[in-house]
Amino acid sequence: MATVETVIIGGSPSLAADVAGEGELLLFLHGIGGNRSNWRRQLDAFSQSYRCVALDGRGYGLSADYEGPVTFDIFASDVLRVLDHFGAEKAHICGLSLGGRIAQRFYAHHPDRVASLTLADSRPDTADSRSPEDRDAFFNSRAKPLIEGGQPSDIAAGVSRSLASPNASEEVLAELRASISALRVEPYLKAIRANLDDDYAGDISKIAVPTLVVAGEFDTLTPPAMAQAISAGIPGSQLSIIPGAGHLSNIENAEAFNRVLGAFLARVSRG
């Protein structure tokens, strides 16, 4: 098990992160229903070789709340604060789902600060291919019960089941339920709104750092076909499908996820 320290990065809002190990900075960015604890298996696996940082996004976990709406540019500015806090000229950035879009946006603004990208179970940070009806359906499934006075724990079981593979273990489902139940309503709704409304229309073909694209075999939210399209659009990128996993491939099949990520990082790291 990694020796993990939780640090608070000052500023507005303050940001919390779990930190373990020494070496090149390896930054993990969680998904829209997650928090820094989603990456504990990766901190255990990679802290012997890297300085691993698992961030709580603003308004998540131990990171502070904030006024006003959020955008991906704002999320990306938080990533810059993290790199600066740790004195890292560059970082390997691994983002899952929402975190993958944040990683892409950060690269768009600060390509010189990125050593590599890992985009796991994510969407391209371009105009959303979902129809307005699909976007409304996603918003209603996640946000409507909360707007009407419910709590994240009320939607945790259903959302967890929709994210996991058909054969997910009870341990995995319990972890996902706990993660969703820990959400704070207002920041979660802001993140959903940003994810649905903040279409960047960027060009992933301009990504010029080593890139790994990952998807769970049974991910229905960002399916393997989407990962294949992302990988096809990024010159020289590597594609890996994680067997037996749903949307949270780093949790549901951590062994395979870590093996793929480890091999990729070994190839692209300074050593």
C-alpha positions, 0 to 999 in steps of 0.5 A: 500500500502506498503511503498517501498524504492529503494536501491542501493547495491554497487559492480560491477555491482551495483544492485537495489532493492525495499525494504519494511517491516521488519522481515525474508528476503523474496527475489523476483527474476523476469523473463527474461522479467521483473524487480523489479516492477513485484512484487509490489503486493507481496510487498503490501501483505507480507511487514507487516510480512517480509522484502520484497526485489524485485531485479532488476537482473544485467542489468535490471531496475536500476541495472547497466550493466556489461561486458562479458556474464552472467551465472546462477552462476553469477546471483547466486553470485548476490543473495549472495550479496543481502543477505549479504547486508541486513545481512540475514543469510537465506532468503525465495527466490521466483523466477519466470521463470528465477528467479526460475532457479537462486533460484535453482542455488543459493541453489545448491551453498549456501543451508545453506543460504536458508530458503525456495524456491518458484519456480513459472512458472519455469524450473528445473535447469537441462539439458533443455528438449527442443529440439534444434529446440525449443530453436532456435524458442524461441531465434528467437522469442525474440532475432532475431528482436533485433539483427536485430536492433529492440527495445524491444518495437517492440516485447512487444505486441507479447511477452506479448500476448504469456505469458498471459492467453487467458482471460488476462485483458488489464490492465495485458497486458499493464503491461507486455508490459511496462515491456518488453519495459523497457528492455535493449537490450544487457543484455536481449540478454545475459540473453536469451543466458544463459537461453538457453545455461547454462545447469547445470544438477543439481539434484533437488531431493537434495533440502532439504528445504521447497519448493513451486512449482507454475504454472499458469493454462494457462502457455504455456512456463512452463506449469503445467505438468512441475511444476508437474514434478518439484514438484515430483522431490523435496521431500516434496514439495508443488504444486499449480496451479494458476487458470486463469493465464498464465506465470506471475501468480503472476501478472495475479492472484495475489490474488490466488498467494499471498494466496498460497504463504502466507499459505506456508510461514506461515507454514515454517517461524520461526514466 
